[in-house]
Amino acid sequence: MNAVIALNHFCESHGPNVVFTTTTLRETNLNEISFKNVLFERHNCPSCNSIGLETGYNSSDAETNTKFFSSQHPVLPDTVNVLKVAATRSLSCETSYNKNGGFVFFGDASGHILSHTFHLADSNARGLFKLYSITILMKDKTFLLNTEPFLSQHLEEISKELQGYADKIYEKEQSESSQRATRLNAGRITSNTKRSLMDLTGKTHIYGMLHQNFAWLLWAGARYLSESITLGTPSAPPWLGKETEEGFTMVQLDKEDFLLKQLGKLTTKEQILEEISSPRQIYQETTENFPLIIFSLLTGVGIYLVNDVLRAQNYLRVFKNLLPEALHKVFMNEFPNGAQCRVIVTEKMPENCTNCLVIEFKSDNQTEVKSFVSLPAKMPTLVTKIVKAVKEEAFTEAVLEKRIKVLVEEWKNKVQCLLKMNKNQDTTKLKKVLGLQVHDQPLINFWMTNLN
């Protein structure tokens, strides 16, 4: 995550100051880092200093070749003034009534800030507490807003950890000598108010702990929200642009309804006993056989729906949403050869069924699945993702529907990219770019045949 995290402190003598920063670096040589040309205020004050100018902490992510470097002052010169202003705002005007909480305030092209303000108990300070804040500087406004819940949660956890350390030191010092009573008797503060964060928490390596927390937050923030590019353009609805002479929009009848009505097997909607509109309902009826059904549907294996035409229609509605529109092919009473074999609704069990799947509806609303399919060692990626989405309890029906629609559209576009290649061209590199693997080949073969 391209951002800078800063720990800020309101010094009673010098005002708001940046005490400690952690920066994401990608192509910076750590040996070339220098603060000689960076302009910032220097105070010989324990509260305003942390690890000094000659010390730094570094963590690296070998997978992305990213470094997370912590120092007392910002490493990047163009962030010095921005972080200084952010520290002033987070410790003065951009605070909540109880001095604990977070804010997001936006800037110009220099960046936007997520701030979390908190106080630490200090028996020597005015009001018996000191004000601190943690700010995150980021130039990507949209990314900051989308990751704000995740970042705010962990900033609050870090602040509570620091408050826990400070409270123990405060209680210990108050039990030895109550500063409140001393101040009432003397009429003024008699103790030293310039105390460092190490003194307040009693932790010698407190900045090393902060570096670990900040570095992890930058590392995890980049993985919390990621963008995926869907190749191609969305399919236009079948009714788009089709209007009658009177100006009414034409609505295409559902193909399954039309075919069933032609056969005299469906008359009115009231005849449907219990409508199944989600793959999750099919999963509840078929349980462990559900991945087998999805695999057969997406790879062109013939599926027989036997005994109950009304329940079969419900299954057809769901199957249609799991395939691109070009693959919405339904065949009745006979099993055609070739890759276009889809779903067959029949009232009797097929004879000599090979390489097919039979879903038989029983009279007691039970469903029996009989498989005559040889499964691969590893399912295609799309099958695995759809099954995982259906099993995800956190997904509502609306979210599940959109998730499946996105997955189907994404894989349709991948196949269409392959179709644009000439037959004599090597598609190995393109498949690698699209993330297609060997176990996806059965699905690719079937879809390419029907999308061409």
N, C-alpha and C positions, 0 to 999 in steps of 0.2 A: 504494500500500500504506500503510494507516494505521499508522504505526510511528515510533519515534524510534531513531536509531542514535547511539551515544555511544562516543567513544574515552576510555578510562580509563587512569590512570597511578598506580603506587604510588610516592609521593614518600618519600624516606628521612627527611625532616623532618616531613611532615604526613600521611603515610599515604595511603590510597586517595582519589583525586580524579577527578571528571569534567573532562576537558580540552577536549573538542570534541564538539558534538552537531549532528545534522542531523534536521530534523523535517518531516513532511508537513503542509502547510497548504492548506486549500481555500477558506475564506471569511474569512481573516484579512487585514486591511490591514497591510502591512509597515510603513507609517508610524506605526502605533499600537503597535508592539512596544516595550516598555520593561521594563527590569530593576530599576526603582526599588523596586517592591513585592515583588520576589522575594527570598526569604531563602536565601542560600547563603554558604558560607565563602569569605572573600576572603584570599588569601595573596599576598604580594609575593615570589613565587618563580617563577623561570623554568620549572621543571618543572611547576608547577601552573597555568600560564597558557599561552594559545595565541595568540589573535588579539585579545584585549581585549574590553571591554564595548561599545565604540563601533563595532565592525567586524562585518560579516556577509557571507555569500555567499548568493546567491539564484539558483536555476534554476527555470524554469517549463515546464509542459507545456500548450501551447495547446489541444490536443485535449480534455483533461479539465479544464482550468482549475485545475490543481494546481500549487502552489509547493513547492519543496524549499529550506528555509532553514537555513543553518548558522550557528552562533554558539558562543561559548565556553561559555555556560551555557544550560540548557534554556529554550526560549521559553514553553512551557506550564507554568504554576506547579504544577499538580497532578502533574507528572512529576519535579519536582526531587528529592523525598525518595525516590521509587521508583528513580530512576537512581543516587542516592547509595548506597542499599542494594545495588543490583545491582553497582555498582563494587566495593564492599567484598567482596561474596561472590565475584565473579569473580576478584579479586586475592588472596584469602586461602583460603577453605575450598573453593570450587567450582573447583578446578584439578586438572590431572592431575599425575602424578609428575614429568614432565619440563617442567612449566610451559608446555606447548604443547598446545592442543586445545580442543574445544568441549563445552559442556554446555547443557542446557535445564533451567531450574528454574522452577517455577510459583509464582504468588502468588495474591492474592485478586482482587477486582474491579478493583484498580488496574492489573493487567497481568501478563504472563508474559515471561520473559527467555530469549533465546538468547545464549549467551556464548562468545566465542572468546579464549583467553588465549595470549599469546606474549611472548617476551623480545627485547630489542634489545641488541646489543653496545655497551658503553660502557666505555672504558678508565679512566674516573675513578670509576665506581660500585663499590659493594661487590659482590664476586663478579664484577666486570667485565661485568655486564649489568643492565638495568633491565626491570622487569615492566610490561607493557601488556596491555590487553584491549579488545575491541570487543564491545559489548552491543547487542542489538536488543530494544526494549520494544514489546510488542504486546498488545492486549486480547483479540484473537480467538485462543483457545488452539488450536482445530482448524486454523485457517489457518496458525498458526506451525508446528505439527507437520508439516503437509503440505508446506510450503515449506522445511522445515529442511535437506534435502539441497542444494537450490539455494543457499540463503543461506550455509550452512556452507562450501560449495565456494568461493564468492567472498570470504568473510571470510578464508579461508586464503590465497587469492591476494593479497589486500591486505596481509596480515601478512608474507607472503614478500617482497613488493615492498619494504616498509619494512625488513625484515631485510637485504635485499640492499644497500640504501643504507647502513645502519648498519655492516655488515661492512666496506665499503670505507673508511669513516672510521676504524673501529677498527684495521684493518690499517695504515693510513697513520700513525696516531698511535703505534702500537706499534713501527713501524719507526723512527720518529724518537726515541722515548723509551719504553722498556718500563716500564709502571707496575707490573707484577708484581715486577720486580727492585727498583724504587725502594721499594716497600712492604716488601719483605723486609728491606732495609737499614735503613729508617727505623722499621719496626715499627708504622706507622700510615699512614692515608690522608692524603696531603699535598696532593692536588689538590681542585678544586671539584667536588662531586658534584651540584650543582643545575644541570643542563643541560637545555635545552629540546629538543623533538623536532627543531627546525630544526638545532640543533647536532649532534645525534646522527646525522642523516641527511645533513647538508650541503646540504639543499634549502631555499632561502629560501621557496619557495611550496609547501611540503609540505602545508599545510592547504587550499590551493586544490585540490591534487590529491586530497586526502581528500574534499573536498566533491564533486568530480566522481564519485568512486567511490561514495560514500554515496548521492548523489542518483540515480545510475544504478541502484543496487541497489534503492532504494525504487520507482523507476519500473518496472524490470523485474520486481520481485517481484509487483506487481499484475497483470502479464500472464502470469506463470509459471503461476498457478492461477486459473481463472475458473469461475464457476458458471453453468450454463444451466438454465432452468426448463422442464421438460417439462409441457405442458398436458394436462389430462385424467387419467384413472386407467388403470392397466394392465388389459389384457384378462384375464378369468378363464380358466383352462384349460378345455377342452371337457369334461373328465371330472370337474370339480369338483362335488362333492355328489351324484354319480350312484353309487348303490350297489344291489346286488341284495338280495333278501330274506334271503339267507344271510349278508349282511354283507360280501361281497367288493366291491371297487371295480371298476367297469366301465372298461375300457380301449378307447378308440375305435381301430378298425383304420385303418391308413393308407389314405386315399381312393384314392391311385394304385394301391396293391397290390390293393385291392378291385375297381377297375374293370378292371385288367389281367387279374385272375383270371377275372372274368366273361366276358371275351372269349377266355379260353383261351390267353392269351399269356404267362402266368406261372404256374408251378406251385410251385416251391420256391425258397428263398433261395439254394441252391447254384448255381442257374443264372446268377446275376449274376456276370459275368466279373471285372470290376474295379470295385468300388463307388466311385462319386464322391460324396463327402459334403460337399465344400466348394466355394464359388465360385472359390477359388483354383485348383482343379484344372480347372474349366471355362476359367478364364483361360489356363492353360497350354496347353490344347488349341486355343483359338480366338484367342489373342493379340490382335491389333489389332481384331478383330471383337467383343471382349468388351463394350466400352461400347455398341455397337449392340444386343447381345442384352439388356443390362440396360435400355436405353431402351425397347425393344419390349415387354419384360415389364412394366415399371412404367407404361406409358402405354396399354396395351390393344391394342397391335398384335399381330395373330395370328402365332403361331410354330408352324411345322411341324417335327416331329421325325421324320425319314424313315429307313427301312431297318432299324434295329436297335431292337427294342422294349425289350430288356433295358438297353441303354445309355440309352434314352430315359427309363426309369424313374428312373435315377440323376439325370438332369438335372431331372426333375420334383421329386425330393426337395429339391434345392438351390433350385429356383425357389420352392418353397413357403415357404422361410425368408426370401425376399426380399420377401414380400407379407404384408399383414395377413390374418388368417384368413378374413375375409369375402370376400376375393378369391381364395380357393383353389378356383378353378373349372377343371376339366379336361374337355375335350370330345374325343370320339373320332370319327374317320372323316368327320366333316362339319364345315363351317365356318359356325357360326351368325352371323347378322347382329347388329349392335348393339354396345354398349360392353362386353358380357360376353365377347367373344371372348378366349380365353386361349391354351392350348397344345394342339395337336392331334398325336396320335401316329398315324402312318400308315406303310404299307409301300411306298407309291409316291409319286412326285413329284406335287404338285398341278398341275392345269391352270389356265391363265389366272390365275395368282397375282398379285394387285395389292395393294399396301400390306400386305405380309406379309414374314416372315422365314423362310427355310428353312435348317434345320440338318440336313445329310445325313451320316450315319455310314457311312464307307467300311469295306470288309472288312479293311483293314490297320490298324484302330484309328485311322485318321485322321478328322478332322472337317472338313467343308467348309461354309462359311456363304455363302448367297446372299441378297442383300438386294434387296427390292423396296420399300424404305421411303425416303421423302424425309425426311432428317434436318433438324432446325432448326439455326439458326446457333449456338445455345447450348443445351447440354444442361440438363435440369432439375437443380436443386441436389442432390437426393437421389441421382440417377444419378452425378453427379460425386463425391459423398462416398463412395458404395459402391465405385466404381472405385478411388478413392484408397486406401481402407482395404484392398482386396484386394491392391493393389500394394505396400502398406507391409510391407517385409521384417521390421521389428521386431515386428510382430504375430504372436503364435502363433495356432494354429487356435482355441484357446479364447477368446483375446482378440478375434480377428476375428469369431467367432460372436456374442459379447456386443455388440461394436460395431455390427454390422449389426442386431441385435435392437433396440438402443436407437434407432438411426436410423429404422427402420421404425415403431416405436411412437411416436416423436416426430412423424413426419409424418402418421401416422394420426390423432393427437390434434389436429393443426392442421386437418386436413380436417373432423374432427368439430366443431371450433369454428365453421367456416364453415357447416356444416349446421344449426347452431342459429340462424343468422340467418334472418330471414324473406326470402322471395324479393324483396320490394319494398324491402328495406333495402340501403343502400350498403355494400358490403364493402371499400371501398378502404382505409379507416383500419385495419380489422381485419387486412387482408392486410399492411399496413405493419408493424403491431405483431408479427405472426407471422413476419415476414421472408420473405413470399412475393413472388416477382417474376414478371415477364411470362413468362419462359422456363419457369416451373413450371406454367403453366396446363394443358398437355396432361395432366400427371400428376394435377393437381387435378380436372380434369373426369372422368377415368376413375374415380378413387377415390371422388369424391362420388356418382357414379351407383351404385356397388356397395356403398358404406357406408351409403347412405340406407335 
